[in-house]
Amino acid sequence: MPRWLKFLITVALGITAGLVYGWVVSPVEYVDIAPESLRIDYRTDTVLMAATIYHADQDIDAAARRLTMLGSDPPAAIALQALTYAFENNYPEPDIILLQELAADLQTWQPAGGVP
């Protein structure tokens, strides 16, 4: 058997064993990951989704509740962080308008039944 064939068989067996171990024997398990641990780009996308829903239903209380899962900061601060990131990373104009609308409305928002 040629030497290079033994090498290729060994490499294939090593890759196969690594994949079996990583996917079957000991896969990674994420438990109780908090949404506030998301990277800023995913946080911004989450705020953008909340802004899109807010634009459709005009329920500022529900939008604020959606943003509170992203951390302990006030919803207005979370929206402003997302808006800043969107400006800096050239998000499309319609997305920026949605974020601006949500951030502006959250600046004057008063919680109906206390702070969420």
Buried (B, 14 or more C-beta within 10 A) or exposed (E): EEEEEEEEEEEEEEEEEEEEEEEEEEEEEEEEEEEEEBEEEEBBBBBBEBBBBBBEEEEBBBBBBBBBEBBEBBBBBBBBBBBBBBEEEEBEEEBBEBBBBBBBBBEEBEEEEEEB
